[in-house]
């Protein structure tokens, strides 16, 4: 650690010149010192491969992703500024937290869930969210005029990113919406709030999801977005082209839609192994 002292002073001077806060300075110095202790060598004698090995070690110890990336910032500063190796910082990657697979309901679970919603309005809203793959904000923002039975589409205005799009209107959903309209007679908003001058509060849908999930006895945590995930996955399992699903969901990038291929068990089951094309003997010849 005696070898680190001159480097520590240099690093602190560099950070002070760049107006880094005292808390950030302490964090950076602590991270570099920890890096040095791990290899029991002065950090200016350690290279890029050592940095990568240290990152693997930190992940293995269960360090949180924010803390890991704070260490990355410290090492990038140390190598790039204090040591003057301008080519190294870009080669020290930030950690990316693995994206969790979305929760998806089976078809039977969707039925059980929706059947457990007692309110006509919220049940119809949640059914619409599933049937058209809508976000919660998109479902509550629908107006009666957005339902185009002639073209069998629903217009979604100001979706994510402020974009408008059309989504499918299934024949069964149209029948449900017509029944709902005859009973509720919404004048403007398809799912109006208490005074009908605005849409239903999104918190009403969230609360309905929690209650219905418990009433249906589902062990999964179900939200409006769970219905959207289920919509996309069920379409994929039924053979719908992923690019069509991308348009229906309003995704700008196909990569956002592609994650549903990782939860589609139906596709996995239907995909043939390359082994099936080979002719092999189970028992090797003597």
Phi, psi and omega per residue, in radians:
X1 nan -0.360 3.119
X2 -1.113 -0.546 -3.128
X3 -1.207 -0.409 -3.077
X4 -1.368 -0.419 -3.029
X5 -0.964 -0.863 3.099
X6 -1.084 -0.661 3.116
X7 -1.166 -0.668 3.113
X8 -1.061 -0.787 3.135
X9 -1.073 -0.767 3.120
X10 -1.085 -0.745 -3.111
X11 -1.134 -0.739 3.131
X12 -1.124 -0.692 3.099
X13 -1.078 -0.752 3.136
X14 -1.106 -0.714 -3.128
X15 -1.218 -0.630 3.127
X16 -1.150 -0.728 3.116
X17 -1.048 -0.607 -3.107
X18 -1.605 0.209 3.030
X19 1.044 0.595 3.034
X20 -1.279 2.496 -3.091
X21 -1.138 2.712 3.087
X22 -0.970 -0.677 3.136
X23 -1.115 -0.738 3.116
X24 -1.149 -0.693 3.114
X25 -1.052 -0.792 3.140
X26 -1.103 -0.716 -3.133
X27 -1.109 -0.766 -3.121
X28 -1.144 -0.783 -3.132
X29 -1.111 -0.729 3.123
X30 -1.071 -0.724 -3.113
X31 -1.146 -0.756 -3.141
X32 -1.183 -0.676 3.099
X33 -1.105 -0.696 3.107
X34 -1.135 -0.693 3.068
X35 -1.042 -0.758 -3.137
X36 -1.149 -0.768 -3.116
X37 -1.123 -0.614 -3.105
X38 -1.048 -0.670 -3.132
X39 -1.745 -0.089 -3.106
X40 0.966 0.699 3.124
X41 -2.488 2.737 3.073
X42 -1.105 2.407 -3.049
X43 -1.130 -0.392 3.118
X44 -1.313 -0.099 3.077
X45 -1.804 0.095 3.134
X46 -1.858 2.546 -3.073
X47 -1.979 -2.935 -3.055
X48 -1.095 -0.688 3.129
X49 -1.127 -0.595 3.090
X50 -1.167 -0.684 3.102
X51 -1.050 -0.789 -3.121
X52 -1.139 -0.698 3.101
X53 -1.120 -0.647 3.115
X54 -1.162 -0.694 3.103
X55 -1.082 -0.756 3.104
X56 -1.062 -0.722 3.113
X57 -1.065 -0.764 -3.116
X58 -1.130 -0.713 3.100
X59 -1.101 -0.723 -3.123
X60 -1.137 -0.504 3.128
X61 -1.398 -0.088 3.110
X62 1.533 0.324 3.112
X63 -1.063 2.443 3.139
X64 -1.157 2.729 -3.119
X65 -1.129 -0.693 3.070
X66 -1.071 -0.725 3.131
X67 -1.174 -0.678 3.105
X68 -1.076 -0.759 -3.121
X69 -1.275 -0.426 3.003
X70 -1.152 -0.676 3.087
X71 -1.145 -0.707 3.096
X72 -1.038 -0.768 3.110
X73 -1.041 -0.729 -3.132
X74 -1.121 -0.778 -3.122
X75 -1.219 -0.635 3.067
X76 -1.082 -0.733 3.126
X77 -1.151 -0.784 -3.103
X78 -1.042 -0.863 -3.099
X79 -1.292 -0.714 -3.050
X80 -1.350 -0.645 -3.060
X81 -1.793 -1.016 -3.052
X82 -1.154 -0.762 3.140
X83 -1.603 -0.248 3.079
X84 1.300 0.368 3.102
X85 -1.618 1.428 -3.004
X86 -1.119 -0.343 -3.096
X87 -1.457 -0.238 -3.021
X88 -1.454 -0.757 -3.030
X89 -0.896 -0.744 -3.120
X90 -1.154 -0.305 -3.127
X91 -1.640 0.042 3.031
X92 -1.778 1.750 -3.011
X93 -1.329 2.574 2.989
X94 -1.327 2.611 3.093
X95 -1.367 2.506 3.096
X96 -2.077 2.119 -3.141
X97 -1.130 2.230 -3.141
X98 -1.012 2.348 3.125
X99 -1.302 2.273 3.121
X100 -1.325 2.513 3.085
X101 -1.196 2.442 -3.126
X102 -1.202 2.595 3.046
X103 -1.277 2.321 -3.121
X104 -2.251 2.347 3.075
X105 -1.561 2.588 2.981
X106 -1.320 2.954 3.125
X107 -1.045 -0.720 3.128
X108 -1.129 -0.660 -3.140
X109 -1.199 -0.603 3.072
X110 -1.070 -0.778 -3.139
X111 -1.098 -0.814 3.137
X112 -1.062 -0.723 -3.118
X113 -1.136 -0.895 -3.090
X114 -1.160 -0.615 3.101
X115 -1.134 -0.381 -3.090
X116 -1.534 -0.011 3.111
X117 -1.566 1.977 -3.020
X118 -1.346 -0.535 -3.071
X119 -1.366 2.318 3.118
X120 -1.033 -0.818 -3.064
X121 -1.136 -0.861 -3.098
X122 -1.217 -0.606 3.098
X123 -1.135 -0.734 3.137
X124 -1.163 -0.680 3.121
X125 -1.121 -0.764 3.139
X126 -1.227 -0.612 3.068
X127 -1.116 -0.707 3.109
X128 -1.134 -0.715 3.122
X129 -1.032 -0.745 3.118
X130 -1.238 -0.810 -3.034
X131 -1.129 -0.469 -3.093
X132 -2.037 0.016 3.104
X133 1.183 0.721 -3.036
X134 -1.609 2.626 2.932
X135 -1.289 2.827 -3.128
X136 -1.033 -0.776 -3.120
X137 -1.130 -0.555 3.130
X138 -1.290 -0.652 -3.139
X139 -1.152 -0.798 -3.109
X140 -1.280 -0.356 -3.111
X141 -1.497 0.030 -3.137
X142 -1.241 2.526 3.023
X143 -1.980 2.792 -3.135
X144 -0.995 -0.659 -3.109
X145 -1.230 -0.219 3.138
X146 -1.341 -0.289 -3.128
X147 -1.512 1.939 -3.092
X148 -1.866 1.607 -3.097
X149 -1.258 -0.389 3.112
X150 -1.180 -0.700 -3.140
X151 -1.747 -0.090 3.140
X152 1.023 0.820 3.069
X153 -2.393 2.830 3.034
X154 -2.097 2.282 3.115
X155 -1.520 2.206 3.087
X156 -1.893 1.992 -3.128
X157 -1.687 2.427 3.063
X158 0.965 0.950 3.030
X159 -1.253 -2.858 -3.134
X160 -1.021 2.309 -3.091
X161 1.413 0.157 3.131
X162 1.277 0.299 -3.082
X163 -1.640 2.476 3.022
X164 -1.602 2.637 3.066
X165 -2.759 2.921 3.047
X166 -1.904 2.453 3.063
X167 -2.156 2.902 -3.070
X168 -1.212 2.572 3.000
X169 -2.085 1.775 -3.108
X170 -1.272 2.724 -3.134
X171 -1.075 -0.672 -3.137
X172 -1.190 -0.705 3.110
X173 -1.130 -0.675 3.117
X174 -1.050 -0.742 3.098
X175 -1.090 -0.714 3.120
X176 -1.139 -0.747 -3.136
X177 -1.160 -0.641 3.110
X178 -1.154 -0.733 3.098
X179 -1.097 -0.784 3.111
X180 -1.045 -0.750 -3.102
X181 -1.144 -0.682 3.131
X182 -1.113 -0.603 -3.094
X183 -1.496 -0.664 -3.037
X184 -1.743 -0.461 -3.124
X185 0.864 0.957 3.090
X186 -1.146 2.268 -3.051
X187 -1.367 -0.668 -3.050
X188 -2.334 -1.214 3.062
X189 -1.204 2.374 -3.131
X190 -1.127 -0.671 3.102
X191 -2.183 1.417 -3.040
X192 -1.276 2.784 3.054
X193 -1.391 -2.862 -3.054
X194 -1.119 -0.684 -3.097
X195 -1.721 0.074 3.058
X196 1.176 -0.034 3.120
X197 -1.461 -0.213 3.110
X198 -2.512 3.032 -3.120
X199 -1.322 2.905 3.076
X200 -1.038 2.517 3.120
X201 -1.191 2.355 -3.105
X202 -1.084 -0.472 3.113
X203 -1.112 -0.462 3.094
X204 -1.126 -0.706 3.110
X205 -1.181 -0.713 3.134
X206 -1.080 -0.764 3.138
X207 -1.149 -0.677 3.120
X208 -1.103 -0.646 3.124
X209 -1.120 -0.769 -3.130
X210 -1.104 -0.773 -3.119
X211 -1.168 -0.758 -3.111
X212 -1.173 -0.633 3.127
X213 -1.088 -0.761 3.122
X214 -1.191 -0.745 -3.114
X215 -1.144 -0.576 -3.130
X216 -1.444 -0.143 3.125
X217 1.239 0.526 -3.135
X218 -1.483 2.364 3.126
X219 -1.440 -0.298 3.141
X220 -1.418 2.637 3.044
X221 -1.467 2.075 -3.046
X222 -1.922 2.222 3.040
X223 -2.190 3.100 3.061
X224 -1.065 -0.643 -3.128
X225 -1.212 -0.461 3.053
X226 -1.097 -0.673 3.101
X227 -1.136 -0.666 3.100
X228 -1.139 -0.771 3.087
X229 -1.048 -0.742 -3.115
X230 -1.145 -0.723 3.072
X231 -0.945 -0.885 -3.096
X232 -1.132 -0.752 -3.114
X233 -1.169 -0.711 3.141
X234 -1.165 -0.660 3.060
X235 -1.074 -0.780 -3.120
X236 -1.092 -0.720 -3.138
X237 -1.203 -0.405 3.098
X238 -1.550 0.094 3.035
X239 1.648 0.159 3.126
X240 -1.217 2.358 3.133
X241 -1.029 2.365 -3.073
X242 -1.103 -0.474 3.117
X243 -1.235 -0.529 3.051
X244 -1.224 -0.720 3.105
X245 -1.074 -0.676 3.097
X246 -0.987 -0.793 -3.138
X247 -1.167 -0.750 -3.120
X248 -1.110 -0.637 -3.132
X249 -1.426 -0.291 -3.116
X250 1.362 0.483 3.113
X251 -1.396 2.337 3.086
X252 -1.303 -0.631 -3.096
X253 -1.996 2.411 3.132
X254 -1.108 -0.487 -3.123
X255 -1.054 -0.552 3.109
X256 -1.157 -0.623 -3.134
X257 -1.396 -0.546 -3.024
X258 -1.099 -0.378 -3.113
X259 -1.141 -0.333 3.120
X260 -1.220 -0.332 3.081
X261 -1.181 -0.356 -3.121
X262 -1.459 -0.219 3.135
X263 -1.983 -0.007 -3.110
X264 -1.477 1.633 -3.139
X265 -1.169 -0.511 3.118
X266 -1.078 -0.750 3.111
X267 -1.131 -0.678 3.134
X268 -1.084 -0.755 -3.113
X269 -1.175 -0.572 -3.092
X270 -1.475 -0.229 -3.095
X271 -1.438 2.177 -3.109
X272 -1.382 2.431 3.058
X273 -1.311 2.537 3.069
X274 -1.071 -0.330 3.092
X275 -1.109 -0.520 -3.099
X276 -1.123 -0.312 -3.131
X277 -1.549 -0.076 -3.090
X278 -1.785 2.683 3.060
X279 -1.903 1.883 -3.084
X280 -2.198 2.598 3.022
X281 -1.537 2.354 3.112
X282 -1.155 -0.732 3.123
X283 -1.799 2.139 3.140
X284 -1.098 2.585 3.131
X285 -1.101 2.584 -3.120
X286 -1.210 nan nan
